């Protein structure tokens, strides 16, 4: 038979699922780290007291306020339903830490230079709280703007301001380089994960979804159909006398038949319809928003399309027997899926007992 299987297309949008995965990873990592950030802000009070015993208490009040903001964002993100805010809250904490460190240091007569080193350390944590380089750039810009506002508001001398900006910009440049390296590594890991997931759910011979994939996706489609109030149809096909094809032409030809039938069936369906290799020489299709009459028309087109194509290197033709099950109302999803599969299987065997190469839907007369 001629024809080729319809290969599983690559993801249409890699960036969106990557960012979602990264956000989920950041949410898991950042769920409790806010405590350490608050503690670090307060620990530097010891340096403030050593550098300026006269004014350290004013700096302490600033650090205490910054630590309170950090803790508040952490408590907020841990509330039920707020996990999606974790990546954003991590960035708020970074900017808050930068502002807190700068303001506290500016209140000291001595020790500001060491505070700049602290700012550099804070900025270099950016790559670990950003989704990607674009997100990191936005975070760094926000931190730089906040720092500039602080310096202007506190009327620091020009030398101090220039020195702070130079060291901060250099730190951000290093941060961006580190962010690019991390993102490249994370994207490679995510791409590999997606490929492994795809392979685990793809039949290697036909490139269709395998049974595991359709059993995962099928109930989800039924749930969507139930919410939309539309009918669904399940079409189960079996290649007739497939063992005889293998015995007569060899297993390589049998594999070619499976690939060709898969491609032929795929072209007979809509892009939105699900098609899988159910097992052996059986194929299963799930059609949403399809009643029994429309399902019978599609199934007949599938049967006729397969019959019309010759086996590779021979004048023989493969045929399929088809059973159809439909539901106007889905009801409970798991039960509906199992019932659809069972009913389609029963009608498939009726079609085979009636002589094969035919379609049976519900109690219809064989075609």
C-alpha positions in Angstrom: 0.0 0.0 0.0 1.2 3.6 -0.6 0.9 6.4 1.8 2.8 7.4 4.9 1.8 8.0 8.5 1.0 11.5 9.6 3.9 12.3 11.9 3.3 13.9 15.3 4.0 17.6 14.7 6.4 19.4 17.0 4.9 21.8 19.6 3.5 24.9 17.8 4.6 27.0 20.7 7.6 25.9 22.7 8.2 29.1 24.5 4.8 29.2 26.3 5.0 25.7 27.8 8.7 26.3 28.7 7.8 29.5 30.6 4.9 27.7 32.4 7.2 24.8 33.4 9.8 27.3 34.6 7.2 29.2 36.6 6.1 26.0 38.2 9.7 25.1 39.0 10.3 28.6 40.5 7.1 28.2 42.6 8.4 25.0 44.0 11.8 26.4 44.8 10.7 29.7 46.2 7.9 28.5 48.5 10.0 29.0 51.7 13.1 30.8 50.6 11.7 34.2 51.7 12.6 33.4 55.3 16.3 33.2 54.4 16.1 36.6 52.5 14.5 38.3 55.5 17.1 36.8 57.8 20.0 38.0 55.6 18.6 41.5 55.6 18.5 41.5 59.3 21.9 39.8 59.8 23.6 42.8 58.2 22.5 44.9 61.2 25.6 43.5 62.9 27.8 45.2 60.2 25.8 48.4 60.4 26.4 48.5 64.2 30.2 47.9 63.7 30.6 50.4 60.9 28.5 53.2 62.5 27.6 52.7 66.2 25.7 56.1 66.1 23.3 55.6 63.2 22.9 51.8 63.0 19.5 51.9 64.7 18.0 54.0 61.9 19.4 51.6 59.4 18.0 48.7 61.4 14.5 50.1 61.2 14.8 50.3 57.4 16.0 46.7 57.3 13.2 45.6 59.6 10.7 47.2 57.2 12.3 45.5 54.2 12.3 42.2 56.0 8.6 42.7 56.8 7.8 43.2 53.1 9.7 40.1 52.2 7.9 38.0 54.8 4.5 39.5 53.7 5.1 38.5 50.1 6.1 35.0 51.2 3.1 34.5 53.4 0.9 35.8 50.5 2.3 33.3 48.0 1.7 30.4 50.4 -2.0 31.1 50.7 -4.3 28.6 48.9 -4.7 29.5 45.2 -1.8 31.9 45.2 1.0 29.6 44.0 0.9 31.3 40.5 2.1 34.5 42.2 5.4 32.9 43.4 7.6 33.9 40.5 6.4 37.5 40.7 6.8 37.7 44.5 10.4 36.4 44.1 11.1 39.4 41.9 9.4 41.8 44.3 11.6 40.4 47.1 14.8 41.0 45.0 13.9 44.6 44.2 12.9 45.1 47.9 16.2 43.7 49.0 18.1 46.0 46.7 16.2 49.1 47.9 16.5 48.1 51.6 20.2 47.5 51.4 20.8 50.8 49.6 18.7 52.9 51.9 20.1 51.3 55.1 23.7 51.8 53.9 23.0 55.4 53.0 22.0 56.1 56.6 25.4 55.2 57.8 28.3 57.6 58.0 30.7 54.7 57.1 30.3 51.4 55.3 28.4 52.3 52.1 31.2 50.8 50.0 30.7 47.4 51.6 26.9 47.8 51.0 27.6 48.1 47.3 29.2 44.7 47.4 26.0 43.5 49.1 23.9 45.0 46.2 26.1 43.1 43.7 25.4 39.8 45.6 21.7 40.5 45.6 21.6 41.3 41.9 23.5 38.1 41.0 20.6 36.0 42.5 18.4 37.4 39.7 19.0 34.5 37.2 17.6 32.1 39.8 14.2 33.9 40.2 13.7 34.8 36.5 11.7 32.7 34.0 14.1 33.5 31.1 16.5 36.2 29.9 13.7 38.6 28.9 12.2 38.2 32.4 15.6 38.7 34.0 16.2 41.9 31.9 12.9 43.3 33.1 13.8 42.4 36.7 17.2 44.0 36.5 15.7 47.2 34.9 13.2 47.4 37.7 15.9 47.0 40.3 18.1 49.6 38.6 15.3 52.1 38.4 14.4 51.5 42.1 18.1 52.0 43.0 18.3 55.2 41.0 15.2 56.6 42.7 16.7 55.8 46.1 20.0 57.5 45.3 18.3 60.7 43.9 15.9 60.8 46.8 18.6 60.5 49.4 20.8 63.1 47.5 23.9 61.0 47.6 27.1 62.7 46.3 27.9 62.2 42.6 31.0 60.1 43.3 29.0 57.6 45.3 26.2 57.5 42.8 28.5 56.9 39.8 30.4 54.2 41.7 27.1 52.5 42.7 25.8 52.6 39.1 29.0 51.3 37.7 29.2 48.3 40.0 25.5 47.7 39.7 25.5 47.7 35.9 28.5 45.4 35.9 26.7 43.0 38.2 23.7 43.1 36.0 25.8 42.3 32.9 27.3 39.3 34.7 23.7 38.4 35.8 22.5 38.5 32.2 25.4 36.2 31.0 24.7 33.8 33.8 21.0 34.0 32.9 21.7 33.1 29.3 23.7 30.0 30.3 21.0 28.9 32.7 18.2 29.4 30.2 20.0 27.5 27.5 20.5 24.6 29.9 16.9 24.7 31.1 15.6 24.9 27.5 17.6 21.8 26.5 16.4 19.9 29.6 12.8 20.9 28.9 13.0 20.0 25.2 14.4 16.6 26.2 11.6 16.1 28.7 9.0 17.0 26.1 10.6 14.6 23.6 10.6 11.8 26.1 7.0 12.5 27.0 6.1 12.5 23.3 7.9 9.2 22.7 6.2 7.6 25.6 2.9 8.4 24.1 3.7 7.8 20.4 3.6 4.5 18.6 7.0 4.3 17.0 5.8 2.3 13.9 2.9 4.6 12.8 3.8 7.9 14.6 0.2 8.0 15.9 -0.7 8.3 19.6 -0.4 5.0 21.3 -2.9 3.4 23.6 -1.5 5.1 26.7 -1.9 8.5 25.0 -5.5 8.0 23.9 -6.5 6.7 27.3 -5.1 9.8 28.8 -6.5 12.3 26.2 -9.8 10.5 25.5 -11.5 11.2 28.9 -10.3 14.8 28.8 -12.0 15.2 25.4 -15.1 13.6 26.8 -15.1 16.1 29.7 -14.8 19.0 27.3 -17.7 17.6 25.2 -19.7 17.2 28.4 -19.2 20.9 29.3 -20.0 21.9 25.7 -23.1 19.7 25.5 -22.0 18.1 22.2 -22.1 14.4 21.1 -19.0 12.2 20.8 -18.2 9.2 18.7 -15.7 6.4 19.0 -14.6 4.5 15.9 -12.6 1.3 16.4 -11.0 -0.3 13.3 -9.3 -3.6 12.7 -7.3 -4.6 9.6 -9.0 -7.8 8.2 -6.9 -10.9 8.0 -3.7 -9.1 9.1 -2.0 -12.4 10.1 -2.5 -13.7 6.6 -0.9 -10.5 5.2 2.1 -11.1 7.4 2.3 -14.8 6.5 1.9 -14.1 2.7 4.1 -11.1 2.3 6.3 -11.0 5.4 6.5 -8.9 8.6 8.2 -6.0 6.9 5.3 -5.8 4.5 2.9 -6.1 7.5 4.6 -3.1 9.1 4.3 -1.2 5.8 0.6 -2.0 5.8 0.2 -0.7 9.3 2.0 2.6 8.4 0.0 3.0 5.3 -3.4 2.3 7.0 -2.5 4.8 9.7 -1.8 7.5 7.1 -4.9 6.7 5.2 -7.1 6.8 8.3 -5.5 10.1 9.4 -6.3 11.8 6.1 -9.9 10.7 6.4 -10.3 12.5 9.7 -10.4 16.1 10.8 -7.3 17.6 12.3 -9.1 18.0 15.6 -10.1 14.3 15.7 -7.9 11.9 17.8 -6.5 8.8 16.2 -4.3 6.2 17.9 -3.0 2.8 17.3 -5.1 0.9 19.9 -3.0 -2.2 19.7 -1.7 -4.7 17.1 -3.7 -4.0 13.9 -6.4 -2.0 15.7 -6.9 1.7 15.4 -9.2 3.9 17.5 -10.5 7.4 16.6 -12.4 9.8 18.9 -14.6 12.4 17.2 -16.0 15.2 19.3 -19.2 17.0 18.2 -20.1 14.1 16.0 -23.4 12.2 16.1 -24.0 8.7 15.0 -25.0 9.6 11.4 -21.9 11.7 10.9 -19.7 9.1 12.5 -21.1 6.4 10.2 -20.2 8.6 7.2 -16.7 9.2 8.4 -16.2 5.5 9.2 -17.4 4.5 5.8 -15.0 7.0 4.2 -12.2 5.5 6.3 -13.2 2.0 5.2 -13.4 2.9 1.5 -10.1 4.8 1.6 -8.2 1.8 3.0 -9.8 -0.6 0.5 -8.9 1.7 -2.4 -5.2 1.5 -1.8 -3.1 -1.5 -3.0 -0.6 -3.4 -0.9 3.0 -2.4 -1.8 4.3 -4.5 -4.7 1.0 -6.5 -5.1 -2.4 -6.2 -6.6 -4.0 -7.1 -3.2 -6.0 -4.7 -1.1 -6.2 -4.4 2.7 -9.7 -3.9 4.2 -10.9 -2.9 7.7 -13.8 -3.8 9.8 -15.2 -0.9 11.8 -17.4 -0.5 15.0 -18.9 2.7 16.2 -20.2 3.9 19.5 -21.7 7.3 20.2 -23.1 9.3 23.1 -25.4 12.3 22.9 -24.7 13.1 26.6 -21.4 12.1 28.1 -22.3 11.9 31.8 -19.6 10.6 34.1 -16.4 10.8 32.1 -14.6 7.6 33.3 -17.7 5.5 33.0 -18.6 7.0 29.6 -15.1 6.3 28.2 -15.1 2.7 29.3 -18.6 2.2 28.0 -17.8 3.7 24.6 -14.7 1.5 24.1 -16.7 -1.6 25.1 -19.6 -0.8 22.8 -17.3 0.1 19.9 -15.4 -3.2 20.4 -18.7 -5.2 20.4 -19.8 -3.5 17.1 -16.4 -4.2 15.6 -16.8 -7.9 16.3 -20.3 -7.9 14.9 -18.8 -6.4 11.7 -16.2 -9.1 11.6 -18.7 -11.9 12.2 -20.9 -10.4 9.4 -18.2 -10.8 6.8 -15.6 -8.1 7.5 -14.9 -5.0 5.4 -17.9 -3.2 6.7 -19.1 -0.6 9.3 -21.5 -1.2 12.1 -22.9 1.6 14.3 -25.3 0.9 17.1 -27.8 -1.6 15.7 -27.4 -0.4 12.0 -27.6 -2.9 9.2 -24.1 -3.8 8.0 -22.9 -1.7 5.0 
